[in-house]
Structure formats: C-alpha cells, structure tokens
Amino acid sequence: MTLTIESSTNDQLISVDIYTLSGKKLKSVRVPSNVYRFKTVLPAYSGALLVNVKSRNGQLTVKVIQY
C-alpha cells in the first residue's frame, strides 16, 4: 500500500516515521529537501499503524489501518 503525504500549507516535509501501536518503529524515511508532497510504501503489516510526519513547522501523528 502506498501512502501519499502532502503539505496543504506548503510547509516543507522533513521525515516520516511509521510505528506499530506498541511503539515498535517499522520504517523511517528522511524526505529530500524542498519536498511538499511525498509517497512511501507502507511496511508489510496487517492492522493499525501510527504515522508520524515531521515538517519545518511541527509534527503530526495519524493512525492508519492496513489489511
């Protein structure tokens, strides 16, 4: 499954970290400079994941459910 992350405010993305609900880090990606839209493939995992997106102006964590 591909996850697309886009900054609606043209805030530069820095990194994307993907965790299980128990806190185990499955994937960490540094986003190339000057990128406002980024695609990444989610790890092979069935269930809920936490996706933490860091940008120049802060960070956001969302829950993604993958089957």
N, C-alpha and C positions, 0 to 999 in steps of 0.2 A: 504494500500500500504506500502510495506517495503522499506526503504531507507538503502543502504549499503554505508558506508563511509570507505575509505581505504587510508592510507598514502603511497604514492609511494616512499617516501624517508625514510621510517621507522622512521618518526617523531611521537613521542607519542601523541595520541589524549587526550584532556582534557575534552571538553564538546561540546554538540550540543544544539543549541537553535533554535527554529522554530517560525517564526513570520508571521503575515499577512502583506500585503503590507502597511497597515495603521499603522503598528508598534505594534499591539497587540501580546503579547507573548502567543503562544498556548502550547508550550512544552519546557521544559528544562531538559536535561539529563547530568549527570556527568558520564564520561566514566571511567570504572575501570582502575587501574594502569597498566602500561605496555601493553596497547592495541593499536594495529596499524590498526585493522580492526574492524568495529563496525556496527551492524544492529539495526535499530529502526523503529517502526511503526509510520507512519505519522498520525497526528490527522485527524478525520473525518471533512474534509473541502474541498469544491469544488472551485478551482481557483488557483491563483498564491500564493506561499509561499516563504519566504526568509529563507534559512537555513544557520546559522552561525556556522562554525566549528572552534573551538579553539584547537591549538596544542602547544607544547612547543616552537616552533619557530615562532608563529604568528597565524593569523586567516584568514579565507576565507568565504565570503558570496556568495551564489549562489541562483538563482531563480529556483524554481521547480513548474511546473504546474501540478495540480492534478484534475482529473474529476471523 
